[in-house]
Amino acid sequence: MKKSLVFLCLFLSLALLWGCAAAEKTTINIAMLKGPTGMGASKLMADNEAGETKNDYVFTLAGAADVITGQLISGELDIAALPTNTIATLYQKTEGEIQALCVNTLGVLYVLERGESIASIDDLAGKTILSAGQGTTAEAVLEYLLNAAGVTAEVEYASEHAEVVAKATADASAYDVVLLPEPFVTMLQKQAPDFRVALDLTAEWESAGAGMLPMGGIAVRRSFAEENPQAVADFLAEYAASVNYVNDDPTKAAQLIERYDIMQADVAESAIPRANMVCLSGDQMSVVLQSFYNVLADFDAKLIGGALPDAAIYYGASGDASTIGIIGGADGPTAIYVTD
């Protein structure tokens, strides 16, 4: 009888401990955009599905940022991938409730041409460039580079990137210079192999002395982060590992990307080396974003909510870092470092 009671007590104790351990997992509602942000999270999605993550992630995939901004503000989402200027706008709009958690994508904009006439920004003088993203950071980046070089070019805007691809492939004589982000660069080249990548605007941006080009980021609700700091730290670590996996093994990652209906595997595998996926948080993030926001404020402050955001936008930043650098080349960043 005594042995039975001992075993019963032991069983109940183990069950209680198991229950407490299971209860420690936090459910995090996350939205990713189809494209580099979704691509970078693909390994994390697989680990989550296998029950190998420290918390339970409920993923939503969206084709455009405006689909998820309302859900982030309302609290339906805890974390969301968004353009970095949108994060600044939401920070202003919500009086600081939405913060920047990390930079997850550097520049993904490329100038492509039929021919061999373009080797620098100067060579765009007098050209007509077909692009999308009027009124967005894509326009700001292009205009900044053209102005910095003292170059005048005509830009014709389509309604979306898919329309740029369609127009450029439909009429070979009408459009021979286009501006596109990945994965649309890869999509265009698969349909029209005579287009070549002439300029990497991320490299041009850095050459112009504007620093790094952080175009994509991840936002978090301040209230959620304050209530769940460990869960947020776990997410950042697991997301960074996922990004590294995708960058290190595009072939395997492409299969996951197609599995989660983010993009076709063949397009993803080709796009990954030019997608510039990273995970910069804390002081690394704040230094990079502050520089970018300064440029956008000078170009059109409405792109970042009407004014420069204050330092409280940067979740987890101490404000101690003063400079940031990048080591890497044509295959994307291989190391990020900060010096105080």
C-alpha positions in Angstrom: 0.0 0.0 0.0 2.8 2.4 0.9 4.6 1.5 -2.3 1.5 2.3 -4.3 1.2 5.6 -2.6 4.8 6.4 -3.3 4.4 5.6 -7.0 1.2 7.6 -7.1 2.9 10.6 -5.5 5.8 10.2 -7.9 3.5 10.0 -10.9 1.5 13.0 -9.8 4.7 15.0 -9.2 6.1 14.1 -12.7 2.8 15.0 -14.3 2.8 18.3 -12.5 6.3 19.1 -13.6 5.5 18.1 -17.2 2.5 20.3 -17.1 4.5 23.3 -15.8 7.1 22.7 -18.5 4.5 22.5 -21.2 2.8 25.7 -19.9 6.1 27.6 -20.2 5.7 27.7 -24.0 4.3 31.0 -25.3 2.1 31.2 -28.3 3.3 33.9 -30.7 1.2 35.0 -33.7 3.5 35.9 -36.5 2.9 37.3 -40.0 5.5 37.0 -42.7 5.4 38.4 -46.2 5.8 36.2 -49.3 9.3 37.0 -50.5 12.6 37.2 -48.6 11.0 37.5 -45.1 9.0 34.4 -45.7 12.0 32.7 -47.3 14.2 33.4 -44.3 11.6 32.0 -41.9 11.0 28.8 -43.8 13.4 26.7 -41.6 11.8 28.1 -38.5 8.4 27.1 -39.9 9.6 23.6 -40.3 11.1 23.4 -36.8 7.9 24.8 -35.4 5.8 22.2 -37.2 8.1 19.5 -35.8 7.7 20.8 -32.3 11.4 21.7 -32.0 11.0 25.4 -31.2 11.1 26.9 -27.7 7.6 28.5 -28.2 4.6 27.8 -30.3 4.5 29.9 -33.5 1.3 30.5 -35.4 2.4 31.7 -38.8 0.4 33.8 -41.3 1.7 34.6 -44.8 0.6 37.7 -46.6 1.3 39.0 -50.1 1.3 42.7 -49.0 2.1 44.7 -45.9 -1.2 46.5 -45.7 -2.9 43.1 -45.2 -1.3 42.7 -41.8 -0.7 46.1 -40.4 -4.2 46.4 -39.0 -3.9 43.0 -37.3 -0.7 44.0 -35.7 -2.2 47.2 -34.3 -5.3 45.4 -33.0 -3.3 42.7 -31.2 -4.3 39.8 -33.5 -0.6 39.6 -34.4 2.3 39.8 -32.0 5.2 40.0 -34.5 5.1 40.9 -38.2 7.5 41.3 -41.1 7.1 44.8 -42.7 9.0 47.3 -44.8 11.2 49.3 -42.4 9.5 52.6 -43.3 6.2 51.0 -42.5 7.5 50.1 -39.0 8.5 53.7 -38.4 5.0 54.9 -39.6 3.2 52.4 -37.3 5.5 53.5 -34.4 4.3 57.1 -34.9 0.7 56.1 -35.5 0.4 54.0 -32.4 2.4 56.3 -30.1 5.2 53.8 -29.6 3.1 50.6 -29.3 4.8 49.1 -32.4 8.6 48.8 -32.2 11.3 47.6 -34.6 12.5 44.2 -33.5 15.1 43.5 -36.2 16.3 44.2 -39.7 15.8 41.1 -41.7 16.4 42.2 -45.3 18.9 44.5 -46.8 18.4 46.0 -50.3 16.9 43.7 -52.9 16.6 46.2 -55.7 18.4 45.6 -59.0 18.5 47.4 -62.4 18.3 45.0 -65.2 18.8 45.7 -68.9 18.8 44.1 -72.3 22.3 44.8 -73.5 25.6 45.9 -72.1 25.3 49.7 -71.8 24.9 50.1 -68.0 27.8 49.7 -65.7 27.2 52.5 -63.2 24.5 54.9 -62.1 25.9 57.5 -64.5 24.9 55.2 -67.4 21.2 55.6 -66.5 21.3 59.2 -67.8 18.7 59.7 -70.5 17.3 56.2 -70.0 13.6 55.3 -69.4 13.4 52.9 -66.4 10.3 50.7 -65.9 9.6 50.3 -62.2 6.9 49.8 -59.6 6.6 51.2 -56.1 5.9 54.8 -56.8 5.6 56.6 -53.4 7.5 53.9 -51.6 11.1 53.4 -50.5 11.9 51.9 -53.9 11.3 55.3 -55.4 13.2 57.0 -52.6 16.3 54.8 -53.1 16.4 55.3 -56.9 15.8 59.0 -56.7 18.5 59.4 -54.0 21.1 57.5 -56.1 20.2 59.5 -59.3 20.4 62.8 -57.4 23.7 61.9 -55.7 25.2 61.1 -59.1 23.6 64.2 -60.8 21.8 62.0 -63.3 18.5 62.6 -64.9 16.5 59.6 -66.0 12.8 59.0 -66.8 11.0 56.5 -64.6 7.7 54.9 -65.8 5.8 53.4 -62.9 3.7 50.2 -63.1 1.1 49.3 -60.5 3.1 46.3 -59.1 6.2 44.3 -59.7 4.4 41.6 -61.5 3.2 44.1 -64.1 6.8 45.2 -64.7 7.7 41.6 -65.4 4.7 41.2 -67.7 5.4 44.4 -69.7 9.1 43.8 -70.0 8.6 40.3 -71.4 5.6 41.2 -73.6 7.4 43.9 -75.7 11.1 43.5 -76.1 11.4 46.8 -78.0 9.5 49.0 -75.6 11.3 48.3 -72.3 15.0 47.5 -72.1 15.8 48.9 -68.6 13.8 47.8 -65.5 14.0 48.1 -61.7 12.9 45.1 -59.7 13.4 43.5 -56.3 14.0 39.8 -55.8 12.3 37.4 -56.4 10.9 39.3 -59.4 14.5 39.6 -60.8 14.7 35.9 -61.0 11.1 35.6 -62.4 12.0 38.1 -65.2 15.2 36.4 -66.1 13.5 33.0 -66.3 11.0 34.4 -68.7 13.4 36.7 -70.6 17.0 35.4 -70.3 18.3 38.3 -72.3 17.9 40.6 -69.3 21.0 40.8 -67.2 21.5 42.3 -63.7 23.3 45.6 -64.5 23.3 47.3 -61.1 22.9 46.2 -57.5 21.3 49.2 -55.8 22.4 48.0 -52.4 26.1 48.2 -53.5 25.4 51.5 -55.2 23.8 52.8 -52.0 26.9 51.9 -50.0 29.2 53.4 -52.6 27.3 56.7 -52.4 28.2 56.8 -48.7 24.6 56.2 -47.4 25.5 53.2 -45.2 23.6 50.0 -45.4 20.2 49.7 -47.0 17.7 48.1 -44.6 14.5 47.7 -46.6 12.8 44.9 -44.6 12.3 44.4 -40.9 10.3 42.7 -38.2 8.0 44.7 -35.8 6.8 43.7 -32.4 4.0 45.0 -30.2 5.6 46.7 -27.2 3.1 45.3 -24.8 3.7 41.8 -26.0 7.5 42.2 -25.8 7.3 43.7 -22.3 5.1 40.8 -21.1 7.2 38.1 -22.8 10.8 39.2 -23.1 12.2 35.6 -23.0 9.9 34.5 -25.8 10.9 37.4 -27.9 14.6 36.7 -27.3 14.0 33.0 -28.2 12.2 34.1 -31.4 15.1 36.3 -32.5 17.6 33.5 -31.9 15.6 30.9 -33.8 14.8 33.3 -36.6 18.4 34.2 -37.0 19.3 30.5 -37.2 16.6 30.0 -39.8 18.0 32.9 -41.9 21.5 31.4 -41.7 20.2 28.0 -42.8 18.5 29.5 -45.8 21.6 31.5 -46.8 23.9 28.6 -46.3 21.9 25.9 -48.2 19.7 27.5 -50.8 18.9 24.1 -52.4 17.5 22.5 -49.3 15.9 25.8 -48.2 14.1 26.1 -51.5 12.2 22.9 -50.9 11.0 24.2 -47.6 10.0 27.5 -49.2 7.9 25.7 -51.7 6.5 23.4 -49.1 5.1 26.4 -47.2 3.7 28.0 -50.4 6.0 31.0 -50.1 7.5 30.6 -53.6 8.3 27.9 -56.2 11.5 26.1 -55.3 13.3 26.8 -58.6 12.7 30.6 -58.3 13.6 30.6 -54.6 16.9 28.8 -55.1 18.0 31.3 -57.7 16.7 34.3 -55.7 18.3 33.5 -52.3 21.9 34.7 -53.1 20.5 38.1 -54.1 17.9 38.4 -51.3 20.3 39.8 -48.7 18.5 38.1 -45.8 20.0 39.0 -42.4 18.9 39.3 -38.7 20.2 42.5 -37.2 18.8 43.4 -33.8 19.6 45.6 -30.8 22.4 48.2 -31.5 23.1 46.8 -34.9 19.6 47.4 -36.0 19.3 50.9 -34.5 22.5 52.2 -36.2 21.5 50.9 -39.6 17.8 52.0 -39.4 18.7 55.5 -38.0 20.9 56.2 -41.0 18.2 55.0 -43.4 15.4 56.9 -41.7 17.5 60.1 -41.9 17.7 59.7 -45.7 14.0 59.0 -46.0 13.2 62.0 -43.8 15.1 64.3 -46.1 13.4 62.7 -49.2 9.8 62.6 -47.9 9.1 62.4 -44.2 5.6 61.0 -45.0 7.4 57.7 -45.8 8.2 57.3 -42.1 5.1 58.7 -40.6 5.9 62.4 -40.9 9.0 62.7 -38.7 12.1 60.8 -37.5 11.2 58.3 -34.9 12.9 58.6 -31.5 15.3 56.0 -30.0 12.5 54.1 -28.2 11.4 52.6 -31.6 14.4 50.2 -31.4 13.6 47.2 -29.2 16.5 46.0 -27.2 18.9 48.7 -28.3 21.2 50.3 -25.7 22.2 53.2 -27.8 25.9 52.5 -27.2 26.9 51.3 -30.7 28.3 54.1 -32.9 29.4 52.4 -36.1 28.5 49.4 -38.1 30.2 47.6 -40.9 29.6 44.7 -43.2 31.9 42.0 -44.6 30.8 40.3 -47.7 30.5 40.5 -51.5 28.4 39.4 -54.4 27.1 36.4 -52.5 25.6 38.5 -49.8 26.7 39.5 -46.2 29.0 37.0 -44.5 29.5 38.9 -41.2 28.1 41.9 -39.5 30.1 43.8 -36.8 29.5 46.7 -34.5 32.2 48.8 -32.8 31.5 51.2 -29.9 
